[in-house]
Amino acid sequence: MSGKEIKVAVIGLDTSHSVVFTELMQSPDCPADKRVSGLRAVTCLRFPTPFQSEEGLDARQKTMEGWGVKVTTDFDEAVADCDAVMVDINDPAYHLDYFSRCADLGKPIFLDKPMADSIENGRKIYDIAKSKNLPVFSTSTLRFVPQLSEACAQVPEPHFTATYGPLGKAPAGSSIVWYGVHSFEMLQRAMGSGAVKVKAVEDKAGAVSVVEYADGRRGVVELTSGAGIYGGCLRSKEKAAPYVVDMSRHYPDLLIRIEKFFRTGQAPISLETTFEVMAMLDAAERSFRSGKAENVVGVA
């Protein structure tokens, strides 16, 4: 796909991400410093989920059509003339089904966060991608924010990391899996692999998860209801690097990476990394319900 404009099929309309990413690709009103060239959303597949009303879907369809996107309810029509696929579905319970259908196209897929609604379905997605040797990129926007990257450069091998962010209320399924993904993604970016257990505690403010690592490191993820700020602190035994996320560029910065991935087939993170984030979320949800520390399952 070197040099040419990449035609993108957007799967899903129940999330604002479908609209925001398309705006950054092709809205004439998009500010020049946030515009991401080289991509064009040509189609969008619309279907209902518990995460958006019909009126909300209508409004988003009108916006997308104003930017030249053909919105359809027919899957085959949506993917008939695309170079790459963005699975942007707010409800993670639909990820496995639509990922499976898109996998048969053999085209690069960006799978929006979280990977799936459960570790079982996350593993199925992983297995499909590996069996078909598919180029797949799946992440939260928070992994690549510059403030986190700067903190990682200051403390590249932290012994302790705390991250914080909102705990949104999911209309269906697990709120921790659905919205905790952002803060767990930041933790995984800072600490790397090796999480073995998660203990999640509910309180009136939300939930706090303590993540145990095999080598004795510790991570803490604080999810707060009604809050909108992301940040954290990376610490070694000698140094600390606190940060607060500036959300003004988190979408364009991710879309730049998506464009490069579609063009090269090389994802900036491995699917194993994405699976570990999913595994921590799953352990946190199980611990939230059981009141006990739960194991982080491996991809094997």
Number of C-alpha atoms within 10 A of each C-alpha: 12 10 7 9 14 20 20 24 28 29 27 27 28 24 18 15 17 23 22 15 23 26 22 24 22 20 19 11 9 15 10 9 9 17 19 23 14 18 25 23 26 22 25 32 22 22 17 14 20 12 15 17 12 12 9 13 19 13 11 20 20 12 16 25 14 11 18 15 21 17 23 16 13 12 17 12 15 22 22 11 13 18 20 26 27 25 25 25 27 24 24 23 20 16 25 21 12 16 22 14 11 21 20 11 16 14 17 24 28 23 22 21 26 29 30 26 22 22 23 13 19 24 20 16 23 20 14 17 19 13 9 11 11 18 21 25 24 23 25 22 20 25 21 19 20 17 19 26 17 14 21 20 12 17 20 15 15 24 19 20 25 23 24 25 25 21 25 19 14 16 13 13 15 19 15 24 28 25 21 26 24 26 29 33 27 29 28 20 19 28 22 13 15 17 25 19 22 29 22 25 19 14 9 7 13 17 20 19 26 18 29 20 18 11 10 10 16 17 23 23 24 24 26 20 14 13 14 11 13 20 19 24 22 26 20 16 8 8 10 16 19 19 18 16 17 14 14 10 16 17 19 19 17 19 22 17 17 24 20 16 20 28 20 13 18 16 19 14 14 14 21 13 18 21 24 24 29 29 28 29 29 26 27 33 23 18 21 21 12 13 14 15 21 21 20 24 17 15 15 5
